[in-house]
Amino acid sequence: MKENKEMKIKERGITLIALVVTIVILLILAGITIGAISGDNGIINKAKEAKTDTEIAQWNEKIDQAIIDAESKHRNPTMDNVKEELKNKGIITEYSQVNDKTGAITTNEPVATIEGKLDDYLSKIPEGLEIGETVHYDPNGTYNWQSKYCSSPENTSYGKTLNSGDGEPFNINTWKVFDVNETTGEVTLVPEHSTDDGNDGADPNSGTVYLYGAQGYNNGVKLLNDACSTLYGDSNKGITARSINITDIEGKMTDAVLQQAHSSPYGQQVSNAYLQGNSKYPIIYAQEKLNGVNGGSSVLGMSDQTSLIEPTANGATNGYIQGNGLKPTQTYWEGDNSFMQSAFETAPNGTSYYSLLMPDDTDTYYWVASRCVYTYSDYCNFNVSYVNGGGMYADIMFYSDGRGGDNDYYGLFPVVSLSSELISGDASSGFVVE
């Protein structure tokens, strides 16, 4: 009897000890769990931090977009421009709400973040490098201008090697800032003067090139772009170059003047297709938008061309094809020097784009790498655009009745793009491409 009683007491004792141990273990586990959940490195705080990081990332994306929008509206955006964009989008108000919810972002931190981002962008541009500033850049290249691509096949005397080295006819070493992209740091330059000395090619050693006939129309854009790329670009430094085109010029004209330039008959298609005798066209024309060849259309823009065209391509004769019907649309407009003097916008710093695009005023001459068509009721002419005497015109390459047009020489007017990191100096000492 006594033994049974002692055994029961021992069993109760063991049970009590087990209970206490269990409780202690549970308390330890509870403490660990609570710490894991609510401690400094706990799940709750980690979740809060992750939420805050996500919100900060979202706001940074909005700041980036605000900077992009400000840059699209202002050529040289300031902090006030960006803040205005943030207010318009309600982003600054949203920042205040985030601060109230999480306490992780102070009231001043968003503004500091914005300023830091703008500083990053603005720091890419040397101080004082603005539209119209002079930059010294001395490229050195050669290009083979071939007769079979620039003229009718029977004219073989117009090929020559172009050279942009020091003292050579196509040398340009003084440039003007045409555009500055504050966001990307890219700077666009145009020459202080074209390579044309105003003699219209009277001197065969002058800085001019020749375009004529259906082949002049077929290849003018490609030749001009390739020549400028080779003569004035530098692949080792990431500097690219091309010829100026009609989009560059129109892009700096005021809306009112451009609308006037594009008034009728610009953009109008002829009413009736030309008779077969007047339906000849250069090879590339069939690839152009609104080409009107047998009622067709394509996608090539006036300033687009990817490869040179042989004079007999697609069964052509001397670069042109006899069509069965031709119903073209006019893409030509013109403006004399007095018209162009008041045609352009003014940069934010007061520089007139006229002074950059017509640097020698009425003595400015150069090819523009764009094709266009001038229509009449029963025939049309195919042209390459050019600046003549500070006015905007186009040189006739080929008539739809099969005749060759004008045979002219004009200079090059390259557009150079490069990173601002390659430019050193300042407005007082001058800017130089390293």
C-alpha positions as CSV (number, residue, x, y, z in Angstrom):
1,M,0.0,0.0,0.0
2,K,2.8,2.3,0.9
3,E,4.7,1.5,-2.3
4,N,1.6,2.4,-4.4
5,K,1.4,5.7,-2.7
6,E,5.0,6.5,-3.2
7,M,4.8,5.6,-6.9
8,K,1.8,7.9,-7.3
9,I,3.8,10.7,-5.7
10,K,6.7,10.1,-8.0
11,E,4.5,10.0,-11.0
12,R,2.9,13.3,-10.0
13,G,6.4,14.7,-9.4
14,I,7.6,13.7,-12.8
15,T,4.5,15.1,-14.4
16,L,4.9,18.4,-12.6
17,I,8.6,18.6,-13.6
18,A,7.7,17.8,-17.2
19,L,5.0,20.5,-17.2
20,V,7.5,23.1,-15.9
21,V,10.1,22.1,-18.5
22,T,7.5,22.3,-21.2
23,I,6.4,25.7,-20.0
24,V,10.0,26.9,-19.9
25,I,10.6,25.6,-23.4
26,L,7.4,27.2,-24.7
27,L,8.4,30.5,-23.1
28,I,11.9,30.3,-24.8
29,L,10.3,29.5,-28.1
30,A,7.8,32.3,-27.7
31,G,10.6,34.7,-26.9
32,I,12.5,33.5,-30.0
33,T,9.4,33.8,-32.1
34,I,8.5,37.2,-30.8
35,G,12.1,38.4,-31.4
36,A,12.0,36.9,-34.9
37,I,8.7,38.7,-35.6
38,S,9.2,42.1,-33.8
39,G,12.9,42.5,-33.2
40,D,15.2,45.0,-35.0
41,N,15.8,42.3,-37.6
42,G,12.3,40.7,-37.2
43,I,9.9,39.8,-39.8
44,I,7.7,42.8,-39.1
45,N,10.5,45.3,-39.5
46,K,11.9,43.5,-42.5
47,A,8.5,43.7,-44.1
48,K,8.3,47.4,-43.3
49,E,11.7,48.0,-44.8
50,A,10.8,46.0,-47.9
51,K,7.6,48.0,-48.2
52,T,9.5,51.3,-47.7
53,D,12.2,50.2,-50.3
54,T,9.5,49.4,-52.8
55,E,7.8,52.8,-52.2
56,I,11.1,54.6,-52.5
57,A,11.8,52.8,-55.8
58,Q,8.4,53.8,-57.1
59,W,8.9,57.4,-56.1
60,N,12.4,57.4,-57.8
61,E,10.8,56.1,-61.0
62,K,8.3,59.0,-60.8
63,I,11.2,61.4,-60.3
64,D,13.0,60.0,-63.3
65,Q,9.9,60.4,-65.4
66,A,9.4,64.0,-64.1
67,I,12.9,64.8,-65.2
68,I,12.4,63.3,-68.6
69,D,9.1,65.2,-69.0
70,A,10.7,68.5,-67.8
71,E,13.6,67.9,-70.3
72,S,11.1,67.4,-73.1
73,K,9.4,70.7,-72.4
74,H,12.6,72.7,-71.6
75,R,15.8,72.4,-73.5
76,N,17.8,73.2,-70.3
77,P,15.6,72.1,-67.4
78,T,16.1,73.6,-64.0
79,M,15.3,72.4,-60.5
80,D,12.2,74.6,-60.6
81,N,11.0,73.0,-63.9
82,V,11.3,69.5,-62.3
83,K,9.5,70.6,-59.1
84,E,6.7,72.1,-61.2
85,E,6.4,68.8,-63.1
86,L,6.3,66.9,-59.7
87,K,3.6,69.2,-58.4
88,N,1.6,68.8,-61.6
89,K,1.7,65.0,-61.3
90,G,0.9,65.1,-57.5
91,I,4.2,63.4,-56.7
92,I,5.3,65.7,-54.0
93,T,2.0,65.3,-52.2
94,E,2.4,61.5,-52.5
95,Y,5.8,61.8,-50.8
96,S,4.2,63.5,-47.8
97,Q,1.7,60.6,-47.5
98,V,4.5,58.1,-47.6
99,N,6.2,59.9,-44.8
100,D,3.0,59.9,-42.7
101,K,2.5,56.1,-43.2
102,T,6.0,54.8,-42.7
103,G,8.1,57.4,-41.1
104,A,11.0,56.2,-43.2
105,I,11.3,59.2,-45.5
106,T,11.6,62.7,-44.1
107,T,9.9,65.7,-45.6
108,N,13.2,67.0,-47.1
109,E,14.5,63.7,-48.4
110,P,12.5,63.7,-51.7
111,V,13.7,67.1,-52.6
112,A,17.3,66.0,-51.9
113,T,16.8,63.0,-54.0
114,I,15.5,65.1,-56.9
115,E,18.4,67.5,-56.6
116,G,20.9,64.6,-56.6
117,K,19.4,63.1,-59.7
118,L,19.5,66.5,-61.5
119,D,23.0,67.0,-60.4
120,D,23.9,63.7,-61.9
121,Y,22.5,64.7,-65.2
122,L,23.8,68.3,-65.2
123,S,27.3,67.2,-64.2
124,K,27.6,65.5,-67.6
125,I,27.6,68.8,-69.4
126,P,30.6,71.1,-69.0
127,E,29.7,74.4,-67.4
128,G,28.7,77.0,-70.0
129,L,28.3,74.6,-72.9
130,E,25.2,76.0,-74.4
131,I,23.5,76.3,-77.8
132,G,25.7,78.4,-80.1
133,E,28.9,77.9,-78.1
134,T,32.1,77.2,-80.2
135,V,33.8,73.9,-79.9
136,H,37.1,72.9,-81.5
137,Y,37.1,69.5,-83.1
138,D,39.6,68.5,-85.8
139,P,38.6,65.2,-87.5
140,N,40.6,63.5,-90.2
141,G,39.1,61.1,-92.7
142,T,38.8,60.3,-96.4
143,Y,35.9,59.2,-98.6
144,N,35.8,58.1,-102.2
145,W,33.0,59.9,-104.0
146,Q,32.2,57.7,-107.0
147,S,30.9,58.9,-110.4
148,K,28.6,55.9,-111.0
149,Y,26.6,56.7,-107.9
150,C,26.5,60.4,-108.1
151,S,25.8,61.0,-111.8
152,S,24.7,59.4,-115.1
153,P,27.0,56.5,-116.1
154,E,28.3,58.3,-119.2
155,N,29.7,61.0,-116.9
156,T,32.8,59.5,-115.3
157,S,34.8,62.6,-114.4
158,Y,33.0,63.5,-111.1
159,G,34.6,61.0,-108.8
160,K,37.2,62.2,-106.3
161,T,38.7,61.5,-102.9
162,L,37.4,63.8,-100.2
163,N,39.7,64.6,-97.3
164,S,38.9,66.3,-94.0
165,G,42.5,66.5,-92.7
166,D,44.2,69.8,-91.8
167,G,44.5,72.1,-94.8
168,E,42.4,69.8,-97.0
169,P,39.3,71.1,-98.8
170,F,36.8,69.3,-96.5
171,N,38.5,70.2,-93.3
172,I,36.3,71.6,-90.5
173,N,37.8,72.3,-87.1
174,T,35.4,74.9,-85.7
175,W,31.9,73.8,-84.7
176,K,28.9,75.2,-83.0
177,V,26.7,73.5,-80.4
178,F,23.4,72.7,-82.0
179,D,21.7,70.7,-79.3
180,V,22.5,69.6,-75.7
181,N,20.6,66.6,-74.2
182,E,20.8,67.2,-70.5
183,T,19.4,63.7,-69.7
184,T,21.8,61.6,-71.8
185,G,24.7,64.0,-72.0
186,E,24.8,63.9,-75.8
187,V,25.9,67.0,-77.6
188,T,25.2,67.8,-81.3
189,L,27.5,70.0,-83.3
190,V,27.2,71.7,-86.7
191,P,30.0,73.4,-88.6
192,E,30.8,77.1,-88.2
193,H,30.8,77.1,-92.1
194,S,29.9,74.6,-94.7
195,T,32.7,73.2,-96.9
196,D,31.4,75.2,-99.8
197,D,33.5,78.3,-100.5
198,G,30.7,79.9,-102.6
199,N,32.2,79.1,-106.0
200,D,29.6,76.4,-106.7
201,G,32.3,73.9,-107.6
202,A,34.2,76.1,-110.1
203,D,37.4,75.0,-108.5
204,P,37.6,71.1,-108.8
205,N,39.7,71.1,-105.6
206,S,37.1,73.0,-103.6
207,G,35.1,71.4,-100.8
208,T,32.1,70.6,-103.0
209,V,30.6,67.4,-104.4
210,Y,28.6,66.7,-107.5
211,L,25.1,65.2,-107.9
212,Y,23.2,64.8,-111.2
213,G,20.6,62.7,-113.0
214,A,18.6,59.7,-111.8
215,Q,21.7,58.4,-110.0
216,G,22.1,61.7,-108.1
217,Y,18.5,61.2,-106.9
218,N,19.0,57.5,-106.2
219,N,22.1,57.9,-104.1
220,G,22.3,61.5,-102.9
221,V,21.1,60.8,-99.4
222,K,23.4,57.8,-98.9
223,L,26.5,59.5,-100.4
224,L,26.1,62.6,-98.3
225,N,25.6,60.7,-95.1
226,D,28.4,58.2,-95.8
227,A,30.8,61.0,-96.7
228,C,30.0,63.0,-93.5
229,S,30.2,59.9,-91.4
230,T,33.7,58.9,-92.7
231,L,35.1,62.5,-92.9
232,Y,33.8,63.8,-89.5
233,G,33.1,60.8,-87.3
234,D,35.5,59.0,-85.0
235,S,34.5,55.4,-84.1
236,N,37.4,55.1,-81.6
237,K,35.8,57.9,-79.5
238,G,32.2,57.0,-80.3
239,I,31.7,60.2,-82.3
240,T,29.2,59.8,-85.1
241,A,28.4,62.1,-88.0
242,R,25.9,62.4,-90.9
243,S,24.7,65.0,-93.3
244,I,22.1,67.5,-92.3
245,N,18.7,66.7,-93.6
246,I,15.3,68.4,-94.0
247,T,14.1,67.1,-90.7
248,D,16.9,68.9,-88.9
249,I,16.0,72.2,-90.6
250,E,12.2,71.8,-90.2
251,G,12.7,70.8,-86.6
252,K,14.0,74.2,-85.7
253,M,11.4,76.2,-87.6
254,T,8.4,77.7,-85.8
255,D,5.1,76.0,-86.2
256,A,3.6,78.9,-88.0
257,V,6.3,79.2,-90.6
258,L,6.5,75.5,-91.1
259,Q,2.7,75.4,-91.6
260,Q,3.2,78.1,-94.2
261,A,6.0,76.2,-96.0
262,H,3.8,73.1,-96.0
263,S,0.8,74.8,-97.5
264,S,-0.7,73.6,-100.8
265,P,0.5,72.3,-103.2
266,Y,2.8,70.5,-100.6
267,G,1.3,67.2,-99.8
268,Q,-1.1,67.2,-102.7
269,Q,-1.3,64.3,-105.2
270,V,-1.8,65.1,-108.9
271,S,-5.3,64.5,-110.1
272,N,-4.5,62.3,-113.1
273,A,-1.7,59.8,-113.7
274,Y,0.9,60.9,-116.2
275,L,1.0,59.4,-119.7
276,Q,3.6,56.7,-120.1
277,G,6.1,59.0,-121.8
278,N,6.2,61.1,-118.6
279,S,6.2,58.2,-116.2
280,K,9.9,57.5,-115.8
281,Y,11.3,57.5,-112.3
282,P,14.5,56.9,-110.4
283,I,14.9,53.4,-108.9
284,I,14.6,54.4,-105.3
285,Y,11.4,56.4,-105.8
286,A,9.4,53.2,-105.9
287,Q,10.5,52.5,-102.3
288,E,9.4,55.9,-101.0
289,K,6.2,56.8,-99.1
290,L,3.6,58.3,-101.4
291,N,5.6,57.3,-104.4
292,G,2.6,57.0,-106.7
293,V,4.1,54.3,-108.9
294,N,1.2,52.4,-110.4
295,G,-0.8,53.4,-107.4
296,G,1.6,51.9,-104.9
297,S,3.2,53.2,-101.7
298,S,6.1,52.1,-99.5
299,V,7.9,53.1,-96.3
300,L,11.1,54.9,-97.2
301,G,11.3,58.5,-95.9
302,M,12.8,61.4,-97.8
303,S,16.0,61.2,-95.8
304,D,16.3,57.4,-95.6
305,Q,18.7,55.1,-97.6
306,T,20.6,52.1,-96.4
307,S,22.6,51.0,-99.5
308,L,23.9,52.5,-102.7
309,I,22.0,51.8,-105.9
310,E,23.7,50.5,-109.1
311,P,22.6,52.3,-112.4
312,T,21.2,49.0,-113.8
313,A,19.5,47.7,-110.7
314,N,16.0,46.3,-111.1
315,G,16.4,46.3,-114.8
316,A,16.8,50.1,-114.9
317,T,18.5,52.2,-117.6
318,N,21.0,54.8,-116.3
319,G,19.3,54.6,-112.9
320,Y,15.7,55.1,-113.9
321,I,12.7,52.9,-114.8
322,Q,9.9,53.4,-117.3
323,G,6.6,53.2,-115.4
324,N,3.2,52.4,-116.7
325,G,1.6,55.1,-114.7
326,L,2.8,57.7,-112.3
327,K,0.7,59.8,-109.9
328,P,3.1,61.5,-107.5
329,T,2.6,63.7,-104.5
330,Q,4.4,67.0,-104.0
331,T,7.0,66.9,-101.2
332,Y,8.9,70.0,-102.2
333,W,8.7,73.4,-100.6
334,E,11.0,76.4,-100.8
335,G,11.8,79.6,-99.0
336,D,14.2,82.4,-100.0
337,N,16.6,84.0,-97.6
338,S,14.2,86.6,-96.4
339,F,11.7,83.9,-95.6
340,M,14.3,81.7,-93.8
341,Q,15.5,84.7,-91.7
342,S,12.3,84.7,-89.8
343,A,11.6,81.0,-90.0
344,F,13.5,79.6,-87.0
345,E,13.1,79.4,-83.3
346,T,15.4,81.0,-80.8
347,A,17.2,78.8,-78.2
348,P,16.5,79.5,-74.5
349,N,19.8,81.3,-74.2
350,G,18.9,83.7,-77.1
351,T,20.8,82.0,-79.9
352,S,19.0,82.1,-83.2
353,Y,18.9,78.8,-85.1
354,Y,19.1,80.8,-88.3
355,S,22.7,81.8,-87.4
356,L,23.6,78.1,-86.9
357,L,21.9,76.7,-90.0
358,M,22.6,79.6,-92.3
359,P,26.0,80.6,-90.8
360,D,27.1,82.8,-93.8
361,D,23.7,84.3,-94.3
362,T,23.2,84.9,-98.0
363,D,26.5,83.2,-98.8
364,T,25.5,79.9,-97.3
365,Y,25.5,76.9,-99.7
366,Y,25.3,73.2,-98.9
367,W,23.5,69.9,-99.9
368,V,20.7,68.6,-97.6
369,A,20.5,64.8,-97.5
370,S,16.8,64.6,-98.4
371,R,14.9,63.8,-101.6
372,C,11.7,65.6,-102.8
373,V,9.4,65.7,-105.7
374,Y,7.9,68.8,-107.5
375,T,4.8,68.0,-109.5
376,Y,3.1,69.5,-112.5
377,S,-0.1,68.5,-114.2
378,D,1.6,66.2,-116.7
379,Y,5.2,65.6,-115.4
380,C,7.3,66.0,-112.3
381,N,10.9,66.5,-111.3
382,F,12.9,64.5,-108.8
383,N,15.2,66.6,-106.6
384,V,17.8,66.6,-103.8
385,S,17.3,69.4,-101.3
386,Y,20.0,72.1,-100.8
387,V,20.6,75.5,-99.2
388,N,21.4,78.2,-101.8
389,G,22.2,81.7,-100.8
390,G,20.7,81.2,-97.4
391,G,17.4,80.0,-98.8
392,M,15.8,76.5,-98.8
393,Y,15.4,74.9,-102.2
394,A,16.0,71.7,-104.1
395,D,18.2,70.9,-107.1
396,I,16.5,69.1,-110.0
397,M,18.2,65.7,-110.6
398,F,15.8,64.1,-113.1
399,Y,12.6,64.8,-115.0
400,S,9.8,62.1,-115.4
401,D,10.1,62.5,-119.1
402,G,13.7,61.1,-119.0
403,R,15.7,64.3,-119.1
404,G,18.6,64.9,-116.7
405,G,18.2,68.0,-114.5
406,D,20.7,70.5,-113.1
407,N,24.3,69.5,-112.6
408,D,25.6,71.3,-109.6
409,Y,28.2,71.2,-106.9
410,Y,27.6,72.1,-103.3
411,G,29.4,71.6,-100.0
412,L,28.8,69.4,-97.0
413,F,27.1,70.4,-93.8
414,P,27.7,67.6,-91.3
415,V,25.9,67.0,-88.0
416,V,28.2,65.5,-85.4
417,S,27.0,63.7,-82.2
418,L,29.2,62.9,-79.2
419,S,29.3,62.5,-75.5
420,S,29.8,65.6,-73.5
421,E,32.4,63.7,-71.5
422,L,34.7,64.1,-74.6
423,I,34.5,67.9,-74.3
424,S,36.8,69.8,-72.0
425,G,37.2,73.5,-71.3
426,D,34.8,76.3,-70.4
427,A,33.1,79.3,-72.0
428,S,36.0,81.7,-71.3
429,S,38.9,79.5,-72.3
430,G,37.0,77.6,-75.0
431,F,35.7,74.1,-75.5
432,V,37.8,71.3,-77.1
433,V,37.0,67.7,-78.1
434,E,39.7,65.6,-76.5
